[in-house]
């Protein structure tokens, strides 16, 4: 069961969110100020945090900044007031993942909660193996074959291909690939992604100059098609 923490000092909103999230089957924790929120994060390690920005004791911004500085990447959905665009931008800069503007529709908020939880749990959807063309890749054993012959891929190449395959047909941005395959702690550039993609193509595509499986989406990223 996914654990969701709601940090909000307006009692009516807090209660409404708790009821709706519980109705959707989440285990819900609530706090009415930033310090209490921080304590609940440490205690329950939620899968998602719904975070009001204007909070007593420790603001949503500070909480967000603190968590990210500590390397905690729990997805954060901000609650912002109408028209406070600068606040939203600051919140996103500090590491929040998404926002809804008050007054928000419960349906929209729930949709965003689901989307954030889906995005943050890629492990659940990563394929264990794929086949395309004359290629077969086993991500569990770290083995790749082309026309029955073994092809050597690096760990990063396996990781890159696996993530792209998990989102077959959909564009994956360079930033997302960097974040998920290399992690936040490394300091590669988006160029690193391009170089590894080129290496993968050389190993797996019939014609690396005209790839049909590892396709470039100009200005955005890459997608895998079978
Ligand atoms: Ca508030």
Boltz pocket constraint, residues with backbone or C-beta under 6 A from the ligand:
constraints:
  - pocket:
      binder: B
      contacts: [[A, 8], [A, 9], [A, 10], [A, 52], [A, 53], [A, 54], [A, 55]]
      max_distance: 6.0
